[in-house]
Amino acid sequence: MATVENIRKGLINKILTINNKDFLQALDQLITSSEPISESISLTNEQIEMLEMSERDIKDGKIISQEAMHKRNLEWLNAM
């Protein structure tokens, strides 16, 4: 599943390859006329608590790299 950031980067890369001025102007008009979506997300008390716990872990240095986590997961999977 693509993340918003991946989609954004993909679109930018595609736009950089377009040389048709009319197409780019139409795309610019489409993007400019779109209203940004601003929606508020309500979190449960449990979600807020989990975020606070994560923040404390970061401040306390209780983190590992993505690479180390991947290695740990592979070791766990291979042990099964």
Phi and psi in degrees as a GROMACS rama.xvg file:
@    title "Ramachandran Plot"
@    xaxis  label "Phi"
@    yaxis  label "Psi"
@TYPE xy
-77.4095  138.766  ALA-2
-85.088  165.124  THR-3
-58.1018  -41.9667  VAL-4
-63.9731  -40.5555  GLU-5
-65.2043  -41.6245  ASN-6
-63.205  -44.9717  ILE-7
-59.6004  -47.1815  ARG-8
-63.5264  -39.9078  LYS-9
-62.2236  -42.8453  GLY-10
-63.7811  -43.3979  LEU-11
-60.4088  -45.0957  ILE-12
-60.9705  -41.0487  ASN-13
-66.4824  -42.297  LYS-14
-62.62  -37.2574  ILE-15
-62.9791  -20.902  LEU-16
-91.8898  -8.59493  THR-17
-82.3291  129.907  ILE-18
-112.721  -3.74208  ASN-19
-81.3785  109.96  ASN-20
-60.5376  -43.6012  LYS-21
-62.3375  -41.7747  ASP-22
-62.853  -44.273  PHE-23
-64.972  -37.8849  LEU-24
-66.0199  -40.5239  GLN-25
-65.2257  -41.2867  ALA-26
-63.4936  -41.7233  LEU-27
-61.704  -41.7801  ASP-28
-65.2137  -40.6445  GLN-29
-61.8219  -45.929  LEU-30
-67.8289  -41.1244  ILE-31
-66.5758  -34.6716  THR-32
-79.0077  -14.1451  SER-33
-76.243  132.658  SER-34
-83.5695  135.42  GLU-35
-64.2218  140.547  PRO-36
-87.3199  121.489  ILE-37
-123.633  104.29  SER-38
-118.918  146.509  GLU-39
-96.4448  136.001  SER-40
-109.253  127.282  ILE-41
-92.2643  129.325  SER-42
-100.781  147.516  LEU-43
-76.4013  165.456  THR-44
-60.565  -36.2304  ASN-45
-66.1875  -39.7065  GLU-46
-66.1108  -41.0165  GLN-47
-62.9661  -43.0339  ILE-48
-61.8791  -42.2106  GLU-49
-63.5828  -40.0563  MET-50
-64.87  -40.8922  LEU-51
-64.1727  -39.3761  GLU-52
-64.167  -39.8057  MET-53
-63.468  -43.0922  SER-54
-60.6744  -41.4248  GLU-55
-64.1368  -41.811  ARG-56
-60.0913  -42.0989  ASP-57
-63.575  -46.5263  ILE-58
-62.7305  -34.8765  LYS-59
-85.86  0.797606  ASP-60
74.3448  19.0528  GLY-61
-88.0812  62.0249  LYS-62
-134.958  158.616  ILE-63
-133.066  160.291  ILE-64
-72.1035  161.767  SER-65
-61.6092  -38.6984  GLN-66
-62.4819  -44.3863  GLU-67
-64.9748  -38.2648  ALA-68
-65.6807  -41.6594  MET-69
-61.5913  -44.1557  HIS-70
-62.2645  -43.8141  LYS-71
-61.9214  -42.2431  ARG-72
-64.553  -41.8605  ASN-73
-63.6067  -41.607  LEU-74
-62.4377  -41.2109  GLU-75
-65.3241  -44.6251  TRP-76
-63.7733  -39.4164  LEU-77
-71.0121  -22.5589  ASN-78
-78.2819  -13.3566  ALA-79
